[in-house]
Amino acid sequence: MRNIVRRPDGRRIHVARSLGQLFVCADACCCGRVQDGYPPVPRELYHAEWERRGLRNRVHLTIGGCLGPCALANVIMLLFNGRQTWFHSMTSDEQVMGLYDWIEELVRLRAWTEPPPALAAYQFTGSTWEGRPDGQPVDDLHLRLGAPELKACRVPPPAPVGDLEPSRLVSNMEGAIAAPRKNGELVFEAPWEGRVFGMAVALYDQRLYAWEEFQKSLSDEIAAAGSEAEAARYYERWLASFERLLADKGMVTPEELDDRTEAFEFGERDEVY
């Protein structure tokens, strides 16, 4: 009997059912983001081997966005015959080839078998209904009533449009958020001001946040500080808004900021900067 599904327009569609589906994280918060220090995802090989081995109608392939465990990076998830398994740090061609060798064996048997040792070293559990590979019990603390929320995955902002390079974006800042200048050149009263300015621009250039987000954070901070001489110091406000944006994005915690500030105040400047 065919698997017939009726669409809203009334047309009857036969939906071919697959044995499984392979999900590859490649365009998300961490996976494949070489600019953040993570290895690339061999996405072309994933697709080429899927085609070459004739798996199209047996195990569907989805290469795309975030699968969740961002700190592990280069994550994949395989669904097969009612089972689910996850692997992290899938970065090499050898790992991809070994994965497909195992999938072909699953397809041949039409039954689940445990992954080979080379893959098992990277296996982990990502859902509550799975048992850990080593059989140890798990207490998911974050699911307890009243538990603090886990940090959200960082979604990279859209790519900058047009020819607005960081220098152009800074020069286009107007009003209260405009950077201090003298004879058209940026002015820094202390070395740390130039450093924190450079850090904010560099992290934007790596697409860790949109420039509009930083401008709004800076505008809010300047408005909240008021016009008192001490409160109005521009780069004090720049630093405060930069720190808040990093914390909001989950890139640094308030505790980490406090530790670095304390280290700086005790003279450990080389470690801080």
Secondary structure, DSSP 4 states (H G I P E B T S, - for coil): ---EEE-TTS-EEE-PPPSEEEEEE-SSSSTT-GGGTPPPP-HHHHHHHHHHTT-TTTEEEEEES--S-TTT-S-EEEEETTEEEEE----SHHHHHHHHHHHHHHHHHTS--PPPHHHHTTEE--STTSPPTT------GGGSTTPPPPPPPPPPPPPPPTT--HHHHHHT--GGGSPPEETTEE--SSHHHHHHHHHHHHHHHTTSS-HHHHHHHHHHHHHHH-S-TTTT-HHHHHHHHHHHHHHHTTSS-HHHHHHHHHHHHTT-HHHH-
